[in-house]
Amino acid sequence: MRDLEAGKFAPVYYLMGDESYYIDKIADYIADHALRPEERDFNQTVVFGSDVNASQIADLARRYPMMAERQVVIVKEAQNIKNTEALERYFAQPMASTVLVMCHKNGKVDGRKSGYVKAIKSHGILFESMKLKDRELPGFIENYLKKRQIRIDAKSVQMIAENIGADLSRLTGELDKVIISLPEENRVVTPQVVEEQIGVSKEFNGFELRDAIVNRNVFKANQIIKYFDENPKAGSIYSFLPLLFNYFQNLMIAFYAPNNKSQEGVAEWLEFKNPWQAKDYMTGMRNYSGMKVMQIISKMREIDAKSKGLDNPNTPAGELMKELIFYILH
């Protein structure tokens, strides 16, 4: 993106991976900035991989621009192109006056096509857009808002991350909605703002349940579970089970940190960017033994299977939630 913003365009961009957000971000920037608006009618072409073959794409890319420095050819759904030999030949000798953008979503180039990959790299950019891990979401949210001069507290970050998840297109859409709602004189995201704009209860949500369990607050945990049972849309076993599993899985790893007495040491061991993210794991190691954590993880696997109907003829999800929380806290 720094090169693109500086006006440096490569002849070929092969954008691939499971996270469509970055693929779209790069392709859209090229579409909006590689040509002036008046040049686009004759020099910008968008096609879909299901509608064209490799030879047709290569022919489009070999055209000369009309009254412009360059032309842009964007191929969406490039994963649908079957025979790629013609493209491999083009990648080896691309036109300097063409910017060819291949958008390959939900996967990447077949690793057996080493010649294809080598040809792309010889004159262009091969970029893999990978899904963010759950632990990377807080950092993404903070950075996204910081670039827009918006401040956010840790609780609000966790509420958004846990409610929206790692779908970055949806996540950024929700963040943009929050940004628009903020008054100019107070550019701060709080739990109340998250509750109002995204629809996550600041009192009864997965983050608060996790917090109650981390601190072994039996009363609060059961309050939240009761609320979830009565309001299935606010939360269910299917939404909070992955959240709790992720916490206890990391807690088990934290016990093996070389320096598990230090918040900074645990954060580094768990590959967190900020030491404050390890705070709950320091508390968890005080409130749960390593053996208890192993037993909790095993119980979660059992409850997960039952929630999907395995060895469970009639126990409702609400009862399974209560059973799991009781087991964790006692």
C-alpha positions in Angstrom: 0.0 0.0 0.0 2.9 2.4 0.6 4.2 1.7 -2.9 0.7 2.2 -4.4 0.2 5.5 -2.4 3.6 6.6 -3.8 2.3 5.9 -7.3 4.5 2.8 -7.8 2.5 0.2 -9.7 3.8 -3.3 -10.6 2.8 -5.0 -13.9 1.1 -7.9 -12.0 -0.6 -8.2 -8.7 -1.8 -11.7 -7.7 -3.9 -11.3 -4.6 -4.9 -14.6 -3.0 -6.1 -16.0 0.3 -9.0 -16.7 2.7 -9.4 -13.1 3.9 -11.2 -11.1 1.2 -10.9 -7.8 3.1 -7.2 -7.1 2.1 -7.7 -8.4 -1.4 -10.6 -6.0 -1.9 -8.7 -3.1 -0.2 -5.7 -3.4 -2.6 -7.8 -4.0 -5.8 -10.1 -1.1 -5.0 -7.2 1.2 -4.4 -5.6 0.3 -7.7 -9.0 0.8 -9.4 -9.5 4.2 -7.8 -5.9 5.6 -8.2 -4.0 4.0 -11.0 -5.9 6.0 -13.6 -7.4 9.5 -13.6 -11.3 9.4 -13.8 -11.3 10.6 -17.4 -9.0 7.8 -18.4 -11.0 4.9 -17.0 -13.7 4.5 -19.7 -11.1 3.2 -22.2 -8.3 1.9 -20.0 -9.9 0.1 -17.1 -11.4 -3.4 -17.6 -13.1 -5.6 -15.0 -13.8 -9.3 -15.8 -14.7 -12.4 -13.8 -12.8 -15.6 -13.9 -15.9 -17.6 -14.6 -16.6 -15.6 -17.7 -13.1 -15.6 -19.4 -10.2 -17.9 -19.9 -6.5 -17.4 -19.4 -5.9 -16.6 -23.1 -8.6 -13.9 -23.1 -7.1 -12.3 -20.0 -3.6 -12.3 -21.5 -5.0 -10.7 -24.7 -6.6 -8.0 -22.6 -3.4 -7.4 -20.7 -1.4 -7.1 -24.0 -3.5 -4.2 -25.3 -1.9 -0.7 -25.3 -3.5 2.1 -23.3 -5.5 4.7 -25.1 -4.4 8.3 -24.4 -3.1 7.3 -20.9 0.2 6.1 -19.3 -1.2 2.7 -18.4 -4.3 0.5 -18.5 -5.7 -1.5 -15.7 -7.2 -5.0 -16.0 -8.9 -6.5 -12.9 -9.8 -10.1 -12.8 -12.3 -11.0 -10.0 -12.9 -14.6 -8.9 -9.6 -15.6 -10.5 -9.8 -18.9 -8.6 -12.3 -20.0 -11.3 -9.7 -20.0 -14.1 -8.9 -23.6 -15.0 -6.1 -23.7 -17.6 -3.5 -21.1 -16.7 -0.7 -21.8 -19.2 -1.4 -18.6 -21.3 -1.3 -16.5 -18.1 2.0 -18.2 -17.0 3.5 -17.1 -20.3 2.2 -13.5 -19.9 3.4 -13.3 -16.3 6.9 -14.2 -17.5 6.8 -11.2 -20.0 4.1 -8.7 -18.9 3.4 -5.4 -20.5 5.0 -2.5 -18.7 2.0 -0.3 -19.6 -0.5 -2.7 -18.0 -1.4 -3.2 -14.3 -3.0 -6.7 -14.2 -4.8 -7.5 -10.9 -5.8 -11.1 -10.2 -8.2 -11.5 -7.2 -8.1 -15.1 -6.1 -10.4 -15.5 -3.0 -11.0 -18.4 -0.6 -7.8 -20.2 -1.2 -4.4 -19.8 -3.0 -2.5 -20.9 -6.0 -2.0 -24.6 -6.3 1.4 -25.3 -4.8 2.1 -27.8 -7.6 2.2 -24.9 -10.1 5.7 -23.8 -9.2 6.3 -22.4 -12.7 3.1 -20.3 -12.4 4.2 -18.9 -9.0 7.7 -18.2 -10.2 6.4 -16.3 -13.2 4.2 -14.1 -11.0 7.1 -13.3 -8.7 9.5 -12.6 -11.5 7.8 -9.3 -12.5 5.0 -8.8 -10.0 3.6 -9.1 -6.5 2.3 -12.3 -5.0 0.3 -11.4 -1.9 -1.4 -13.9 0.5 -4.3 -12.4 2.5 -4.7 -14.6 5.6 -7.5 -14.7 8.2 -6.6 -12.9 11.4 -6.4 -15.1 14.5 -8.8 -14.2 17.3 -6.0 -12.9 19.4 -5.1 -10.5 16.6 -8.5 -8.9 16.4 -8.1 -6.4 19.4 -4.9 -5.0 17.8 -6.7 -4.7 14.4 -9.6 -2.8 16.0 -7.3 -0.5 18.0 -5.2 0.3 14.9 -8.2 0.8 12.7 -9.7 3.4 15.1 -6.3 5.0 15.9 -5.8 5.9 12.2 -9.0 7.7 12.4 -8.1 9.6 15.6 -10.6 7.5 17.7 -9.9 6.2 21.2 -11.3 3.0 22.6 -11.1 1.3 26.0 -10.1 -2.4 26.5 -13.5 -3.6 27.4 -15.1 -2.1 24.3 -12.4 -3.7 22.1 -13.1 -7.1 23.6 -16.9 -6.6 23.2 -16.6 -5.8 19.5 -14.0 -8.5 18.8 -16.0 -11.3 20.5 -19.4 -10.2 19.1 -18.3 -9.6 15.5 -15.5 -12.1 15.1 -12.8 -12.3 12.3 -14.9 -11.4 9.3 -13.0 -8.2 8.6 -15.4 -6.8 6.0 -18.3 -7.0 8.6 -16.0 -5.9 11.4 -14.9 -2.7 9.6 -18.5 -2.0 8.5 -19.5 -2.1 12.2 -16.6 0.1 13.2 -17.4 2.6 10.5 -21.0 2.7 11.9 -19.6 3.4 15.4 -17.3 6.1 14.0 -20.1 8.0 12.3 -22.2 8.0 15.5 -19.5 9.7 17.6 -19.8 13.5 18.2 -16.9 15.6 17.0 -16.2 16.8 20.6 -15.9 13.3 22.0 -14.2 10.8 19.7 -14.1 7.9 22.2 -15.7 4.5 21.9 -17.2 3.2 25.2 -19.2 0.1 26.1 -22.3 2.2 26.0 -21.5 3.3 22.5 -20.9 -0.4 21.5 -24.2 -1.4 23.1 -26.2 1.3 21.3 -24.5 1.0 17.8 -23.7 -2.7 17.5 -26.4 -4.1 19.8 -24.1 -5.8 22.4 -25.4 -5.5 26.0 -22.7 -4.0 28.1 -23.8 -6.0 31.1 -24.8 -9.4 29.6 -22.5 -10.5 26.8 -19.7 -13.0 26.1 -17.0 -10.7 27.4 -18.8 -10.2 30.7 -19.3 -14.0 31.0 -15.7 -14.6 30.3 -14.7 -11.9 32.9 -17.0 -13.5 35.5 -15.4 -16.9 34.9 -11.8 -15.6 34.9 -12.5 -14.0 38.3 -14.7 -17.0 39.5 -17.6 -14.7 40.2 -20.3 -17.4 40.5 -23.2 -15.0 41.0 -22.5 -12.8 38.0 -21.7 -15.8 35.7 -25.1 -17.4 36.6 -26.9 -14.1 36.1 -25.5 -13.9 32.6 -26.3 -17.5 31.8 -29.9 -17.0 33.0 -30.1 -13.9 30.7 -28.8 -15.9 27.7 -31.3 -18.7 28.4 -34.2 -16.2 28.5 -32.8 -14.1 25.5 -31.3 -16.6 23.0 -30.6 -13.8 20.5 -28.3 -12.1 23.1 -26.1 -15.1 23.4 -26.1 -18.9 23.3 -23.8 -21.8 23.9 -22.9 -21.7 20.2 -21.5 -18.2 20.6 -19.8 -18.2 23.9 -18.3 -21.8 23.9 -15.6 -20.9 21.3 -14.8 -17.8 23.3 -14.4 -19.7 26.5 -12.5 -22.6 24.8 -10.0 -20.1 23.3 -9.5 -18.6 26.8 -8.8 -21.9 28.6 -6.7 -23.2 25.7 -4.5 -20.1 26.0 -4.5 -20.4 29.8 -3.2 -23.9 29.6 -0.4 -22.6 27.3 0.3 -19.8 29.8 1.1 -22.3 32.5 4.1 -23.4 30.4 5.5 -19.9 29.7 9.2 -19.8 30.8 8.3 -16.6 32.8 4.7 -17.2 33.8 5.0 -15.0 36.9 5.4 -11.9 34.7 2.5 -10.3 32.7 5.0 -9.3 30.0 6.4 -12.8 29.9 3.0 -14.4 29.5 2.0 -11.9 26.8 5.2 -12.7 24.8 4.6 -16.4 25.2 1.0 -16.1 23.9 2.2 -13.8 21.1 0.1 -10.8 22.3 1.1 -7.4 21.1 0.2 -5.6 24.3 1.1 -6.9 27.8 -2.4 -5.8 29.2 -3.9 -8.6 27.0 -2.2 -11.1 29.4 -3.9 -9.7 32.5 -6.8 -12.2 32.5 -4.4 -15.1 32.1 -2.4 -14.0 35.2 -5.7 -13.9 37.1 -6.8 -17.3 35.6 -3.5 -19.0 36.8 -4.3 -17.8 40.3 -7.9 -19.0 40.2 -7.5 -22.3 38.4 -4.9 -25.0 38.6 -3.4 -26.6 35.6 -5.2 -29.8 36.3 -8.6 -28.0 36.6 -7.9 -26.3 33.3 -7.3 -29.6 31.5 -10.5 -31.0 33.0 -12.5 -27.9 31.9 -11.2 -28.2 28.3 -12.3 -31.9 28.3 -15.7 -30.9 29.7 -16.1 -28.3 26.9 -15.4 -30.9 24.3 -18.1 -33.1 25.8 -20.6 -30.2 26.0 -19.8 -29.1 22.4 -20.5 -32.6 21.2 -23.8 -32.8 23.1 -24.9 -29.4 21.8 -24.6 -30.8 18.3 -26.7 -33.9 19.2 -24.0 -36.4 19.9 -25.0 -38.8 22.8 -27.7 -36.2 23.7 -31.3 -37.2 22.9 -33.1 -34.3 24.6 -31.0 -32.0 26.9 -31.7 -28.4 25.7 -28.9 -25.9 25.0 -29.8 -23.8 28.1 -29.3 -26.8 30.4 -26.0 -27.6 28.8 -24.9 -24.0 29.3 -25.7 -24.2 33.0 -24.0 -27.6 33.4 -20.8 -26.3 31.9 -20.7 -23.1 33.9 -21.3 -25.1 37.1 -18.5 -27.5 36.3 -16.1 -24.6 35.5 -16.8 -22.7 38.7 -17.0 -25.6 41.2 
